[in-house]
Amino acid sequence: MGKLALLRKKRENGSENESGDGIEREYERRGWEGGVTKLSFSHDRCHKWVSDSDMMAVMGKVEGQGESWHGHVTAVTVAPEYRRQQLAKKLMNLLEDFSDKIDKGYFVDLFVRASNTPAIKMYEKLGYVIYRRVLRYYSGEEDGLDMRKALSRDVDKKSIIPLKRPVTPDELEYD
């Protein structure tokens, strides 16, 4: 796999957004391995990294207001033949770094099926905590877990203090 050398933050019209240049150079200097060479954005609030060979991808967005301003992991996937190489960790780090350094979010969150133990363990190893259980979030009446990781802006880690009771999907904030 090649070095992570070509990252470009593109706007919908194809022009480069200079606000991402510093972080792009930072990734180049780190010389990360992983084969991620294409970064495309549908708009300034949506981030998507896809490998040239489509072996892995992560997509996220920033949303919320005030102290709820955060990065959200929409999807992360690694092809089965490329798993167990820490590629998902590297993709998550990319999204977390953008959410922290570029978007200035307070935390990153994601939703995972309560039955997906391997994914939950992976996210916990990456520093995520279970913030709340969302009853019947997925089809088939399966609960979802809202997992969060505090970013540098959340000095007191208030965003990751777990709720004491489960919530229903209609109680979720979508701002």
TINU-334662 format. One record per residue: x, y, z of N, C-alpha, C, O, CB in turn. Coordinates in steps of 0.001 Angstrom, whole numbers, padded with zeros to 6 digits, always signed. Glycine has a CB too. Example, Ala and Ser with C-alpha at 12.3 -4.5 7.8 and 13.67 -1.06 7.14 Angstrom:
+013190-005690+007800+012300-004500+007800+013200-003300+007800+014236-003319+008465+011308-004473+009046+012850-002250+007080+013670-001060+007140+012900+000030+007870+013409+001138+008039+014084-000598+005725
end
This chain:
+000833-001177+000000+000000+000000+000000+000879+001241+000000+001940+001258+000624-000948-000003+001205+000440+002271-000693+001236+003480-000818+001029+004439+000334+000148+004252+001173+000918+004168-002102+001855+005466+000361+001729+006486+001395+000511+007353+001142+000062+007517+000008+002989+007348+001460-000001+007892+002205-001119+008816+002113-000535+010151+001676-000118+010956+002509-001906+008934+003480-000509+010382+000379+000202+011540-000140-000695+012531-000849-000315+013694-000989+001268+011097-001066-001846+012130-001294-002679+013033-002078-004016+013209-001388-004904+012365-001511-002872+012505-003514-004158+014299-000668-005429+014632-000034-005831+016005-000516-005038+016943-000443-005331+014584+001525-007010+016137-000991-007515+017425-001444-008931+017598-000923-009785+016730-001108-007474+017536-002996-009166+018697-000285-010516+019020+000158-011165+019800-000971-010744+020915-001279-010518+019837+001511-012177+019229-001584-012838+019844-002735-014228+020326-002345-014933+019690-001561-012925+018851-003912-014593+021443-002904-015965+021916-002780-016769+021301-003907-016213+020684-004815-016044+023477-002814-018051+021468-003846-018921+020890-004867-018534+021352-006268-018666+020595-007229-020371+021252-004586-018052+022602-006391-017673+023120-007704-016272+022682-008128-015812+023040-009212-017751+024630-007699-015594+021910-007281-014282+021382-007634-013115+022231-007174-011966+021812-007317-014200+021214-009090-013369+023414-006625-012257+024255-006183-011730+023765-004843-012475+023209-004036-012694+025731-006081-010443+023976-004614-009859+023537-003355-010199+024522-002250-010260+025732-002471-008339+023381-003486-010416+023993-001079-010676+024812+000088-009378+024906+000870-008893+023894+001377-011836+024226+000962-008813+026083+000977-007507+026238+001592-007506+025926+003077-006441+025674+003639-007011+027622+001376-008654+025935+003732-008675+025673+005167-008187+024276+005503-007784+024030+006640-010068+025868+005710-008209+023364+004562-007750+022010+004822-006287+021786+004519-005765+020712+004820-008554+021059+004040-005594+022767+003926-004223+022544+003493-003293+022141+004620-002496+021218+004452-003699+023769+002839-003371+022805+005759-002459+022509+006854-002574+021077+007326-001566+020403+007541-002712+023439+008002-003777+020621+007483-003962+019254+007950-003560+018254+006875-003071+017170+007192-005414+019025+008369-003757+018604+005607-003322+017715+004533-001816+017532+004584-001324+016409+004469-003748+018263+003161-001082+018618+004754+000374+018510+004824+000787+017720+006054+001777+016988+006021+001022+019902+004842+000034+017864+007142+000349+017115+008350+000269+015612+008084+001133+014859+008534-000604+017511+009489-000747+015175+007368-000859+013759+007054+000274+013317+006141+000792+012209+006285-002208+013460+006405+000661+014169+005209+001784+013828+004341+003045+013646+005165+003782+012680+004965+001997+014910+003270+003303+014562+006091+004525+014477+006893+004530+013219+007744+005583+012615+007947+004671+015713+007783+003382+012822+008239+003327+011617+009056+003654+010375+008226+004091+009356+008762+001945+011476+009699+003441+010471+006932+003733+009335+006065+002883+008123+006376+003368+006993+006321+005177+008968+006173+001636+008342+006698+000758+007233+007031+000646+006275+005862+000589+006691+004705-000622+007741+007434+000617+005010+006171+000364+003994+005161-001135+003731+005155-001812+003989+006150+001181+002678+005440-001645+003237+004079-003049+002874+004082-003719+002986+002745-004830+002481+002584-003766+003703+005040-003110+003613+001790-003668+003633+000456-004830+004574+000242-005477+004501-000803-004086+002301+000107-005127+005453+001180-006206+006406+000972-005639+007547+000158-004779+008286+000635-006810+006912+002327-006109+007697-001056-005548+008733-001912-006595+009663-002483-006261+010584-003229-004783+008108-003025-007822+009447-002156-008869+010282-002726-009756+010806-001608-010289+010027-000818-009702+009496-003768-009914+012091-001539-010786+012715-000554-011740+013613-001300-011318+014541-001989-009978+013512+000518-013024+013343-001168-013987+014196-001854-015021+014688-000864-015313+014019+000127-014664+013446-003018-015565+015842-001133-016559+016445-000270-017769+016807-001098-017636+017383-002178-015997+017681+000453-018942+016475-000606-020141+016907-001309-020473+018348-000932-021086+019066-001722-021327+015975-000989-020083+018770+000240-020162+020168+000666-019257+020330+001875-018695+019347+002359-021642+020595+000998-019109+021536+002364-018147+021815+003428-018420+021081+004733-017507+020966+005552-018121+023272+003693-019609+020586+004965-019919+019900+006215-019853+018381+006100-020083+017686+007090-021284+020304+006687-019552+017858+004942-019522+016411+004735-018122+015994+004310-017554+016564+003379-020569+015976+003674-017569+015002+004992-016233+014509+004692-016326+013057+004232-017068+012262+004810-015302+014638+005930-015578+012719+003199-015594+011331+002723-014201+010979+002205-013657+011673+001346-016677+011124+001602-013633+009907+002728-012367+009386+002243-012637+008011+001647-013293+007179+002274-011294+009317+003385-012140+007774+000458-012313+006485-000206-010966+006092-000788-010288+006920-001397-013427+006545-001320-010573+004845-000609-009313+004397-001198-009496+004222-002698-010603+003969-003173-008831+003074-000545-008403+004359-003438-008476+004206-004889-009026+002845-005289-009712+002727-006305-007104+004406-005506-008735+001826-004507-009188+000477-004846-010540+000145-004216-011010-000988-004321-008152-000545-004404-011162+001118-003567-012440+000916-002874-012358-000152-001791-013361-000788-001466-013514+000538-003871-011162-000352-001228-011017-001350-000171-011492-000822+001175-011761-001600+002090-009569-001796-000066-011598+000515+001300-012035+001090+002563-012581+002489+002325-012234+003157+001352-010879+001123+003581-013447+002915+003243-014031+004251+003138-014560+004677+004496-014923+003846+005328-015162+004285+002077-014597+005983+004706-015250+006556+005873-015975+007805+005397-015476+008551+004555-014220+006880+007028-017158+008017+005951-017922+009202+005599-018503+009791+006878-018978+009067+007753-019046+008868+004570-018456+011097+006968-019000+011754+008141-019429+013164+007821-019295+013640+006694-017990+011760+009262-019945+013816+008831-020409+015189+008661-020258+015909+009986-020028+015284+011022-021886+015236+008163-020387+017223+009949-020437+018002+011182-021837+018575+011302-022458+018967+010314-019351+019137+011198-022319+018614+012539-023685+019067+012769-023825+019554+014200-022916+019386+015013-024698+017941+012476-024946+020147+014499-025244+020605+015847-025054+022100+015999-024731+022809+015046-024384+019880+016840-025263+022564+017231-025112+023979+017554-024502+024101+018941-024709+023237+019794-026476+024724+017481-023755+025163+019166-023165+025396+020480-022286+024232+020895-021466+023752+020112-024252+025627+021521-022459+023779+022131-021650+022667+022636-022067+021323+022047-021449+020301+022348-021742+022607+024143-023094+021309+021223-023491+020090+020508-022868+020028+019115-023139+019085+018373-025018+020012+020397-022034+021015+018736-021346+021016+017441-020366+019848+017452-019474+019787+018297-020604+022392+017169-020535+018922+016509-019731+017698+016569-019580+017045+015206-020313+017345+014263-020351+016711+017538-018620+016152+015130-018459+015300+013968-019299+014050+014153-019401+013520+015259-016975+014940+013742-019894+013588+013082-020715+012373+013139-020205+011389+012098-020084+011732+010922-022227+012695+012902-019906+010176+012523-019474+009121+011611-020721+008523+010982-021507+007856+011655-018623+008023+012350-020899+008764+009690-022044+008220+008978-021798+006765+008621-022695+005932+008756-022335+009038+007717-020597+006453+008167-020253+005080+007786-018744+004917+007782-018008+005836+007422-020840+004723+006397-018293+003746+008185-016891+003355+008034-016903+001891+007602-017576+001062+008213-016057+003569+009380-016162+001585+006557-016154+000217+006051-014784-000145+005505-014103+000678+004893-017220+000037+004968-014398-001376+005736-013162-001931+005199-013527-003283+004595-014190-004097+005238-012034-002066+006313-013096-003517+003362-013384-004793+002697-012839-005942+003546-011776-005808+004153-012766-004827+001261-013554-007069+003596-013146-008182+004460-011689-008610+004296-011025-008927+005283-014024-009355+004197-011191-008624+003075-009814-009086+002861-008759-008102+003368-007575-008437+003404-009589-009343+001390-009168-006896+003758-008223-005890+004261-008394-005614+005756-007741-004721+006296-008389-004595+003487-009258-006365+006423-009491-006124+007847-008318-006623+008680-007462-007365+008198-010787-006804+008302-008299-006204+009922-007260-006557+010895-005896-005975+010524-004853-006547+010842-007153-008069+011015-005926-004822+009844-004694-004112+009493-004719-002686+010042-003909-001853+009637-004500-004091+007962-005637-002404+010954-005771-001089+011577-006223-000004+010592-006031+001184+010851-004455-000688+012202-006818-000405+009471-007254+000575+008478-008457+001379+008968-008531+002585+008730-007597-000123+007165-009396+000725+009648-010549+001453+010190-010079+002486+011211-010609+003595+011266-011566+000473+010840-009095+002125+012010-008534+003060+012990-007957+004287+012290-008171+005413+012739-007445+002370+013839-007236+004084+011208-006642+005204+010475-007722+006085+009848-007607+007311+009844-005688+004687+009388-008764+005458+009321-009866+006236+008754-010578+007047+009837-010906+008215+009632-010866+005309+008044-010812+006424+010980-011460+007134+012083-010588+008299+012547-011099+009377+012851-011742+006171+013259-009270+008080+012603-008363+009161+013004-008448+010342+012046-008404+011495+012476-006923+008649+013071-008570+010063+010749-008718+011140+009766-009961+011973+010061-009902+013202+010108-008792+010563+008340-011081+011291+010258-012335+011994+010512-012287+012751+011840-012767+013881+011934-013506+011005+010513-011707+012126+012860-011583+012785+014161-010705+014027+014066-011036+015065+014638-011010+011814+015199-009587+013929+013347-008689+015078+013197-009378+016235+012481-009223+017389+012881-007428+014670+012433-010131+015940+011435-010858+017002+010742-011921+017596+011658-012085+018815+011703-011502+016468+009446-012644+016752+012388-013681+017239+013296-013082+018118+014388-013706+019089+014815-014440+016065+013923-011886+017784+014837-011218+018514+015910-010525+019778+015403-010788+020873+015899-010206+017613+016597-009653+019631+014431-008768+020728+014021-009363+021667+012978-009070+022862+012989-007500+020164+013488-010178+021157+012095-010756+021989+011039-012152+022471+011435-012445+023665+011371-010819+021208+009712-013009+021530+011846-014396+021874+012160-014585+022376+013587-015625+022951+013909-015276+020680+011935-013586+022163+014445-013617+022646+015837-014813+022103+016612-015477+022837+017343-013646+024169+015862-015078+020802+016442-016177+020168+017148-015823+019851+018590-014655+019861+018977-016590+018910+016436-016848+019572+019373-016660+019194+020769-016459+017690+020930-015781+017247+021858-017851+019647+021595-017045+016907+020029-016942+015453+020117-017235+014853+018755-017683+015543+017839-017911+014885+021189-016978+013560+018633-017379+012780+017463-018326+011713+017978-018082+011119+019028-016134+012147+016701-019405+011467+017248-020312+010400+017648-020605+009478+016481-020326+009794+015325-021609+010978+018200-021168+008336+016811-021563+007336+015821-022635+006468+016443-022782+006410+017663-020344+006476+015349-023379+005797+015588-024391+004851+016054-023994+003464+015584-023530+003290+014457-025816+005232+015537-024178+002478+016453-023825+001099+016140-024912+000195+016719-025501+000490+017759-022407+000725+016708-025161-000904+016023-026139-001874+016532-025659-002422+017878-024479-002732+018042-026356-003039+015509-026570-002538+018829-026222-003041+020156-025687-004468+020093-024959-004892+020991-027436-002983+021075-026035-005212+019050-025573-006600+018905-024215-006712+018213-023664-007810+018136-026595-007399+018129-023663-005615+017711-022411-005659+016947-021209-005542+017887-020518-004524+017912-022378-004526+015888-020979-006598+018653-019920-006605+019657-018535-006312+019083-017800-005530+019687-019898-007932+020350-018137-006898+017944-016797-006572+017415-016615-005077+017132-015564-004510+017433-016543-007359+016135-017628-004447+016560-017524-003009+016269-017478-002200+017562-016692-001259+017677-018712-002544+015394-018305-002556+018523-018326-001837+019803-016956-001909+020466-016447-000902+020959-019410-002419+020744-016360-003099+020478-015028-003257+021081-013983-002432+020338-013110-001829+020963-014614-004737+021089-014067-002400+019009-013119-001603+018233-013260-000122+018587-012261+000560+018815-013339-001820+016718-014497+000374+018632-014706+001784+018955-014237+002104+020373-013679+003174+020616-016185+002151+018796-014460+001182+021308-013976+001405+022676-012451+001496+022703-011896+002322+023428-014458+000275+023611-011776+000665+021931-010308+000744+021848-009848+002078+021273-008750+002545+021577-009762-000402+020992-010690+002691+020441-010367+003993+019852-010733+005153+020782-010533+006317+020434-011090+004156+018518-011266+004836+021962-011572+005876+022939-013026+006299+023011-013350+007260+023708-010763+007053+022649-013906+005607+022310-015331+005941+022341-015981+005306+023562-015578+004230+024004-016037+005473+021045-016989+005981+024100-017766+005454+025217-019232+005405+024796-019666+006144+023912-017577+006327+026507-019978+004526+025440-021416+004461+025167-022072+005626+025898-022095+005676+027128-022036+003076+025619-022597+006549+025127-023239+007738+025681-024701+007449+026034-025195+007879+027077-023151+008911+024684-025385+006714+025152-026781+006383+025406-027220+005227+024518-026646+004968+023461-027679+007606+025175-028256+004545+024985-028913+003487+024215-030156+004100+023576-030923+004809+024226-029283+002242+025123-030336+003812+022294-031513+004311+021577-032402+003102+021279-032049+002243+020472-031111+005082+020243-033542+003052+021935-034450+001913+021802-035015+001827+020389-035436+002828+019809-035591+002016+022820-035017+000599+019842-035606+000328+018520-035096+001285+017432-035869+001735+016586-037123+000422+018606-033818+001586+017457-033225+002511+016485-033125+001888+015097-033324+002563+014087-031842+002950+016952-032816+000595+015060-032649-000111+013789-033882-000949+013468-034674-001273+014353-031400-001004+013830-034034-001294+012191-035152-002151+011791-035048-003483+012519-033965-003896+012935-035169-002368+010249-036165-004133+012663-036190-005379+013419-036206-005131+014914-035932-006030+015710-035001-006235+013055-036531-003894+015290-036652-003522+016703-035332-003595+017471-035339-003705+018697-037661-004413+017371-034210-003535+016769-032916-003607+017460-032508-002235+017989-032672-001212+017324-031828-004155+016515-031967-002248+019216-031478-001016+019816-030171-000582+019164-029414-001399+018640-031288-001193+021326-029932+000702+019211-028667+001266+018759-027935+001877+019938-028552+002281+020924-028893+002317+017655-026625+001942+019831-025817+002616+020836-025230+003870+020215-024638+003819+019138-024697+001684+021381-025394+004983+020888-024775+006243+020489-023451+006300+021240-023429+006454+022461-025704+007507+020808-022349+006174+020504-021019+006189+021112-020349+007519+020793-020510+008064+019701-020153+004994+020606-019593+008033+021764-018962+009339+021603-017506+009325+022056-017086+008533+022899-019734+010393+022381-016764+010242+021451-015377+010489+021845-015206+012002+021941-015470+012721+020976-014348+009849+020820-014766+012484+023097-014565+013919+023289-013351+014393+022498-012362+013671+022366-014394+014250+024786-013438+015607+021978-012327+016230+021257-011692+017304+022145-012173+017568+023247-012814+016845+019902-010628+017909+021668-009852+018840+022494-010653+020052+022961-010344+020623+024007-008648+019311+021728-011656+020449+022222-012463+021608+022607-013316+021330+023847-013683+022258+024568-013360+022023+021447-013628+020070+024096-014423+019676+025265-013466+019341+026408-013251+018173+026733-015359+018453+024937-012902+020374+027003-011880+020208+028034-012406+019411+029222-011688+018575+029769-011379+021569+028504-013644+019657+029624-014216+018984+030791-014876+017648+030456-015407+016986+031348-015225+019884+031447-014851+017244+029194-015415+015957+028741-016903+015824+029065-017391+014725+029327-014652+014797+029382-017617+016943+029047-019055+016920+029349-019852+016159+028298-020896+015582+028603-019588+018339+029463-019368+016156+027073-020116+015542+025971-020182+014025+026050-020975+013401+025346-019504+015936+024664-019358+013431+026899-019335+011963+026949-019857+011406+028271-019710+010214+028540-017925+011463+026717-020464+012256+029093-021067+011761+030334-022317+010976+029943-023259+011553+029400-021414+012944+031334-022340+009662+030214-023459+008821+029752-024801+009246+030344-024886+009673+031495-023194+007366+030106-025837+009120+029532-027193+009346+030029-027580+008163+030902-027121+007043+030679-028211+009537+028854-028416+008410+031886-028793+007357+032837-029925+006473+032341-030151+005390+032881-029191+007974+034146-030643+006929+031306-031774+006140+030816-031715+006051+029296-031156+006931+028640-033123+006759+031275-032292+004988+028737-032360+004899+027274-033311+005950+026716-034171+006467+027429-032809+003491+026835-033145+006256+025436-034026+007210+024758-034671+006512+023567-034242+005432+023161-033238+008485+024300-035688+007126+023021-036323+006614+021809-035862+007469+020627-035387+008586+020830-037889+006624+021938-035993+006968+019404-035537+007747+018242-036151+009141+018158-035491+010077+017707-035852+006998+016979-037408+009294+018585-038029+010616+018498-037459+011610+019517-037741+012805+019435-039526+010491+018695-036667+011130+020466-036020+012020+021433-034646+012510+020968-034048+013382+021597-035878+011312+022764-034155+011949+019872-032840+012355+019374-032904+013769+018827-033913+014190+018262-032340+011382+018288-031817+014489+019003-031722+015851+018473-031055+015783+017117-029954+015246+016997-030931+016792+019437-031686+016306+016115-031109+016362+014771-030971+017818+014363-031734+018305+013529-031983+015577+013744-030004+018518+014944-029832+019919+014567-028506+020164+013902-028205+021296+013523-029961+020807+015771
end
